[in-house]
Structures are given as C-alpha cells and as structure tokens.
Amino acid sequence: MSDKTADKTTDKRADKIVAFICTHNACRSQMAEALAKRAGYQGYEFCSAGSVPKEQIDQNAVRIMKEKFGIDMHSQYSKTIRDIPAPDIAISMGCGVKCPFIGRNFDADWGLEDPTGKSDEEYLKVIGQIQENLERTFRK
C-alpha cells in the first residue's frame, strides 16, 4: 500500500457524530455534550444544538457543572442545527410536542425536564439522569 493510499484511509471519519438536541441549546443539551466529552466514550464525537438558540448558555448549568463535577463549560455556546455536522445519532433532551425539526427523526428522546430557573437540586437530578442515559447508551 502506498503512502497516498494510507492517507486516504485515515481521512475517513471513524467516529459517529452524536448530537444532543433541545429547543434553546442552553442547558440540558449543553450539559449532555460536556458530560459525554468528559466521559471519553470511544468511537463517538459529541455536539449539541437547538432550533432557537439562546444568546448564552444557562449560567447556573455552567456554575453547577464546574462546582460539582470540575467541568468548565465556559467555552461552550448555543448553536443551531445548521452549525453542527450532520449527526449519525440524534438525541432529543425531551422537548415533547415542541421538538425542533432537524431534517431527520430522532434516535432517542430522553424526556428530561428542563431545570432552567429551578433549584440546584433540580439541575443535579437532571445531570444524574443524563449520566445514566449516557452510560446506558454509550458504554457497551
């Protein structure tokens, strides 16, 4: 095999792109993205997006993820579906009848309540549910 052939082989994307989707891409989907990246699941690339992104991600989510888990989300930002690569796996965070159209069906709906504006305990409850779903879905 020539070097040129070897280069073409390594250019192929091996990781499946997983997109966590919710309406505003400000809280649950952002936490899911950060937790999934931190977990380091092999064979996946994680991102998040929404149909109507907020100007900034939920600052309580940023604070709690940093304080409780040591995860710095300050560099994350709200994105639209068009801002991310086409996902191989699309997971809804639980937007019910208001789920954004992403150009394809969702592979899963995690049915998570939005903790925005609620107590830290509610954020921690949702984070725990995200962690359970991540383990069940990606730890094989």
Backbone as CSV, one residue per row, in Angstrom:
resi,resn,N_x,N_y,N_z,CA_x,CA_y,CA_z,C_x,C_y,C_z
1,MET,0.849,-1.172,0.000,0.000,0.000,0.000,0.892,1.232,0.000
2,SER,0.626,2.136,-0.907,1.424,3.358,-0.982,1.023,4.324,0.134
3,ASP,1.911,5.313,0.365,1.615,6.317,1.380,0.342,7.086,1.044
4,LYS,0.110,7.329,-0.257,-1.080,8.061,-0.668,-2.348,7.284,-0.333
5,THR,-2.336,5.989,-0.542,-3.488,5.157,-0.214,-3.715,5.141,1.285
6,ALA,-2.661,5.052,2.050,-2.776,5.045,3.509,-3.376,6.354,3.999
7,ASP,-2.981,7.488,3.382,-3.518,8.773,3.785,-5.025,8.842,3.545
8,LYS,-5.494,8.321,2.413,-6.918,8.345,2.112,-7.689,7.519,3.132
9,THR,-7.129,6.412,3.560,-7.782,5.550,4.540,-7.946,6.278,5.874
10,THR,-6.928,7.000,6.302,-7.001,7.682,7.588,-7.884,8.926,7.527
11,ASP,-8.198,9.413,6.324,-9.073,10.577,6.193,-10.524,10.245,6.512
12,LYS,-10.903,8.980,6.424,-12.284,8.592,6.674,-12.616,8.801,8.148
13,ARG,-13.791,9.357,8.395,-14.246,9.602,9.761,-14.650,8.282,10.397
14,ALA,-14.005,7.928,11.499,-14.307,6.685,12.195,-15.340,6.900,13.293
15,ASP,-15.368,8.095,13.869,-16.280,8.364,14.977,-17.678,8.686,14.469
16,LYS,-18.678,8.190,15.205,-20.064,8.551,14.912,-20.346,9.884,15.591
17,ILE,-21.005,10.775,14.877,-21.359,12.072,15.437,-22.686,11.942,16.167
18,VAL,-22.670,12.323,17.438,-23.859,12.296,18.283,-24.244,13.731,18.595
19,ALA,-25.501,14.084,18.311,-25.992,15.430,18.599,-27.072,15.360,19.665
20,PHE,-26.880,16.143,20.717,-27.894,16.313,21.752,-28.683,17.562,21.379
21,ILE,-29.999,17.404,21.227,-30.826,18.468,20.673,-31.927,18.876,21.654
22,CYS,-32.083,20.173,21.826,-33.252,20.726,22.503,-33.559,22.076,21.863
23,THR,-34.603,22.705,22.291,-35.039,23.920,21.618,-34.002,25.038,21.702
24,HIS,-33.529,25.346,22.911,-32.675,26.515,23.094,-31.175,26.211,23.131
25,ASN,-30.786,24.952,23.228,-29.378,24.571,23.327,-28.669,25.424,24.375
26,ALA,-29.307,25.517,25.546,-28.763,26.380,26.588,-28.494,25.653,27.901
27,CYS,-29.098,24.479,28.106,-28.950,23.841,29.406,-28.736,22.325,29.272
28,ARG,-29.824,21.557,29.108,-29.715,20.087,29.103,-28.781,19.566,28.018
29,SER,-28.952,20.050,26.805,-28.113,19.559,25.705,-26.656,19.964,25.907
30,GLN,-26.435,21.131,26.474,-25.068,21.579,26.755,-24.422,20.715,27.839
31,MET,-25.191,20.403,28.887,-24.655,19.543,29.948,-24.381,18.140,29.410
32,ALA,-25.270,17.626,28.568,-25.069,16.299,27.982,-23.796,16.273,27.133
33,GLU,-23.598,17.305,26.322,-22.392,17.392,25.498,-21.141,17.376,26.380
34,ALA,-21.139,18.215,27.424,-19.964,18.315,28.304,-19.705,17.006,29.050
35,LEU,-20.762,16.378,29.564,-20.597,15.117,30.294,-20.124,13.992,29.378
36,ALA,-20.660,13.945,28.164,-20.261,12.898,27.213,-18.803,13.062,26.805
37,LYS,-18.403,14.288,26.540,-16.996,14.538,26.170,-16.072,14.162,27.319
38,ARG,-16.469,14.514,28.533,-15.648,14.204,29.712,-15.517,12.699,29.918
39,ALA,-16.594,11.950,29.638,-16.589,10.501,29.843,-15.648,9.790,28.871
40,GLY,-15.421,10.392,27.705,-14.468,9.835,26.751,-14.914,8.550,26.078
41,TYR,-16.182,8.442,25.768,-16.682,7.244,25.079,-15.989,7.097,23.734
42,GLN,-15.403,5.940,23.500,-14.651,5.674,22.279,-15.580,5.511,21.082
43,GLY,-15.184,6.103,19.946,-15.914,5.935,18.701,-17.004,6.964,18.466
44,TYR,-17.066,7.979,19.323,-18.104,8.995,19.196,-17.515,10.393,19.293
45,GLU,-18.146,11.298,18.557,-17.846,12.729,18.660,-19.158,13.393,19.068
46,PHE,-19.130,14.204,20.123,-20.355,14.758,20.686,-20.487,16.254,20.409
47,CYS,-21.734,16.677,20.138,-22.041,18.084,19.951,-23.476,18.319,20.406
48,SER,-23.887,19.564,20.405,-25.261,19.882,20.775,-25.745,21.047,19.934
49,ALA,-27.078,21.165,19.840,-27.666,22.248,19.048,-29.133,22.414,19.425
50,GLY,-29.718,23.493,18.914,-31.134,23.754,19.134,-31.733,24.491,17.952
51,SER,-33.054,24.579,17.946,-33.720,25.264,16.832,-33.802,26.771,17.060
52,VAL,-33.848,27.193,18.323,-33.912,28.609,18.669,-32.903,28.852,19.792
53,PRO,-31.608,28.904,19.444,-30.583,29.019,20.481,-30.679,30.325,21.270
54,LYS,-30.353,30.236,22.541,-30.283,31.416,23.410,-28.980,32.157,23.111
55,GLU,-28.879,33.384,23.591,-27.652,34.161,23.390,-26.479,33.594,24.167
56,GLN,-26.766,32.985,25.320,-25.702,32.340,26.093,-26.282,31.112,26.770
57,ILE,-25.407,30.199,27.151,-25.898,29.009,27.826,-26.225,29.349,29.279
58,ASP,-27.032,28.518,29.884,-27.532,28.725,31.248,-26.362,28.833,32.232
59,GLN,-26.259,29.977,32.879,-25.128,30.218,33.776,-25.187,29.370,35.047
60,ASN,-26.384,28.956,35.461,-26.473,28.021,36.591,-25.917,26.654,36.198
61,ALA,-26.194,26.227,34.971,-25.629,24.961,34.492,-24.110,25.047,34.461
62,VAL,-23.586,26.158,33.968,-22.132,26.364,33.911,-21.543,26.288,35.316
63,ARG,-22.173,26.989,36.251,-21.678,27.031,37.636,-21.722,25.653,38.305
64,ILE,-22.853,24.981,38.188,-23.017,23.683,38.845,-22.087,22.632,38.252
65,MET,-21.950,22.617,36.948,-21.042,21.645,36.311,-19.610,21.873,36.778
66,LYS,-19.211,23.126,36.972,-17.859,23.447,37.433,-17.699,23.087,38.915
67,GLU,-18.644,23.520,39.747,-18.551,23.292,41.193,-18.632,21.816,41.564
68,LYS,-19.559,21.095,40.975,-19.832,19.709,41.395,-19.028,18.667,40.633
69,PHE,-18.632,18.981,39.387,-18.001,17.966,38.545,-16.651,18.402,37.979
70,GLY,-16.263,19.654,38.222,-14.992,20.147,37.711,-14.965,20.316,36.204
71,ILE,-16.137,20.407,35.582,-16.233,20.557,34.131,-16.451,22.023,33.795
72,ASP,-15.531,22.600,33.032,-15.619,24.004,32.643,-16.359,24.109,31.313
73,MET,-17.544,24.699,31.344,-18.358,24.854,30.139,-18.304,26.273,29.584
74,HIS,-17.384,27.105,30.075,-17.338,28.500,29.630,-17.085,28.659,28.133
75,SER,-16.425,27.696,27.512,-16.138,27.814,26.078,-17.294,27.305,25.210
76,GLN,-18.288,26.671,25.817,-19.428,26.182,25.045,-20.384,27.332,24.747
77,TYR,-21.111,27.213,23.655,-22.060,28.246,23.253,-23.239,27.616,22.530
78,SER,-24.361,28.317,22.510,-25.567,27.820,21.850,-25.384,27.835,20.337
79,LYS,-25.834,26.736,19.704,-25.683,26.573,18.261,-27.007,26.141,17.636
80,THR,-27.156,26.414,16.352,-28.313,25.914,15.613,-27.954,24.560,15.005
81,ILE,-28.960,23.891,14.520,-28.767,22.595,13.856,-27.796,22.747,12.677
82,ARG,-27.883,23.878,11.977,-27.021,24.107,10.810,-25.559,24.324,11.187
83,ASP,-25.295,24.619,12.469,-23.924,24.902,12.917,-23.118,23.654,13.259
84,ILE,-23.764,22.497,13.252,-23.071,21.260,13.633,-23.051,20.296,12.450
85,PRO,-22.147,19.315,12.468,-22.146,18.316,11.394,-23.422,17.468,11.446
86,ALA,-23.814,16.910,10.316,-24.985,16.031,10.282,-24.744,14.857,11.232
87,PRO,-25.648,14.649,12.183,-25.408,13.593,13.173,-25.737,12.195,12.653
88,ASP,-24.970,11.240,13.144,-25.292,9.833,12.924,-26.333,9.379,13.942
89,ILE,-26.277,9.990,15.117,-27.211,9.693,16.202,-27.735,11.029,16.727
90,ALA,-29.055,11.193,16.752,-29.680,12.421,17.241,-30.533,12.090,18.461
91,ILE,-30.243,12.765,19.563,-30.950,12.501,20.814,-31.646,13.769,21.273
92,SER,-32.970,13.686,21.433,-33.745,14.793,21.968,-33.626,14.770,23.486
93,MET,-33.520,15.948,24.068,-33.427,16.044,25.523,-34.796,15.941,26.184
94,GLY,-35.855,16.066,25.399,-37.198,15.957,25.958,-37.992,17.221,25.775
95,CYS,-38.229,17.574,24.545,-38.947,18.811,24.280,-40.404,18.552,23.935
96,GLY,-40.863,17.312,24.069,-42.270,16.986,23.847,-42.762,17.410,22.480
97,VAL,-43.895,18.101,22.458,-44.503,18.492,21.180,-43.745,19.631,20.517
98,LYS,-42.813,20.265,21.218,-42.078,21.398,20.653,-40.688,21.000,20.166
99,CYS,-40.434,19.721,19.957,-39.114,19.299,19.490,-38.802,19.960,18.150
100,PRO,-37.593,20.448,18.014,-37.231,21.096,16.747,-37.109,20.079,15.620
101,PHE,-37.417,20.523,14.417,-37.203,19.682,13.247,-35.723,19.759,12.882
102,ILE,-35.093,18.610,12.753,-33.659,18.589,12.466,-33.343,17.965,11.108
103,GLY,-34.374,17.721,10.314,-34.157,17.158,8.992,-34.152,15.638,8.976
104,ARG,-34.419,15.039,10.135,-34.475,13.578,10.250,-35.166,13.241,11.562
105,ASN,-35.461,11.966,11.759,-36.061,11.526,13.021,-35.003,11.455,14.116
106,PHE,-35.464,11.575,15.342,-34.573,11.385,16.484,-34.378,9.895,16.728
107,ASP,-33.188,9.526,17.191,-32.915,8.134,17.542,-33.401,7.814,18.948
108,ALA,-33.482,8.835,19.780,-33.950,8.655,21.155,-34.480,9.971,21.682
109,ASP,-35.416,9.885,22.619,-35.911,11.055,23.348,-35.734,10.732,24.818
110,TRP,-34.840,11.455,25.471,-34.530,11.171,26.869,-35.561,11.741,27.831
111,GLY,-36.471,12.570,27.378,-37.576,13.037,28.198,-37.176,13.767,29.470
112,LEU,-36.121,14.560,29.413,-35.623,15.266,30.593,-36.374,16.567,30.828
113,GLU,-36.721,16.826,32.078,-37.329,18.105,32.448,-36.257,19.190,32.358
114,ASP,-36.647,20.377,31.952,-35.717,21.494,31.869,-35.567,22.112,33.261
115,PRO,-34.350,22.094,33.830,-34.162,22.652,35.170,-33.960,24.173,35.197
116,THR,-33.951,24.811,34.039,-33.682,26.247,33.970,-34.584,27.022,34.923
117,GLY,-33.940,27.846,35.760,-34.667,28.681,36.699,-35.100,27.966,37.964
118,LYS,-34.729,26.704,38.111,-35.118,25.924,39.285,-33.935,25.797,40.250
119,SER,-34.108,25.018,41.285,-33.091,24.853,42.325,-31.893,24.049,41.812
120,ASP,-30.772,24.179,42.520,-29.584,23.389,42.191,-29.903,21.895,42.236
121,GLU,-30.775,21.495,43.160,-31.146,20.084,43.278,-31.798,19.580,41.992
122,GLU,-32.586,20.427,41.345,-33.223,20.035,40.081,-32.175,19.866,38.980
123,TYR,-31.192,20.752,38.946,-30.097,20.611,37.974,-29.366,19.288,38.222
124,LEU,-29.065,19.010,39.483,-28.329,17.787,39.826,-29.135,16.540,39.485
125,LYS,-30.439,16.603,39.656,-31.308,15.478,39.284,-31.206,15.216,37.776
126,VAL,-31.296,16.275,36.988,-31.221,16.135,35.526,-29.826,15.659,35.110
127,ILE,-28.794,16.188,35.745,-27.425,15.735,35.442,-27.297,14.244,35.714
128,GLY,-27.855,13.775,36.823,-27.830,12.347,37.136,-28.540,11.518,36.075
129,GLN,-29.679,12.025,35.587,-30.407,11.322,34.526,-29.594,11.294,33.234
130,ILE,-28.929,12.400,32.928,-28.075,12.443,31.736,-26.961,11.412,31.861
131,GLN,-26.314,11.353,33.019,-25.220,10.398,33.226,-25.710,8.957,33.062
132,GLU,-26.877,8.651,33.612,-27.451,7.302,33.462,-27.720,6.988,31.997
133,ASN,-28.315,7.938,31.278,-28.609,7.725,29.856,-27.331,7.566,29.035
134,LEU,-26.319,8.352,29.345,-25.045,8.229,28.634,-24.449,6.853,28.838
135,GLU,-24.421,6.376,30.080,-23.878,5.051,30.374,-24.648,3.964,29.651
136,ARG,-25.982,4.047,29.710,-26.823,3.030,29.080,-26.651,3.044,27.557
137,THR,-26.463,4.222,26.984,-26.400,4.346,25.531,-25.011,4.090,24.950
138,PHE,-23.959,4.562,25.634,-22.631,4.553,25.007,-21.610,3.622,25.652
139,ARG,-21.846,3.130,26.839,-20.907,2.202,27.492,-21.331,0.805,27.123
140,LYS,-20.669,0.254,26.112,-21.065,-1.080,25.616,-19.959,-2.068,25.775
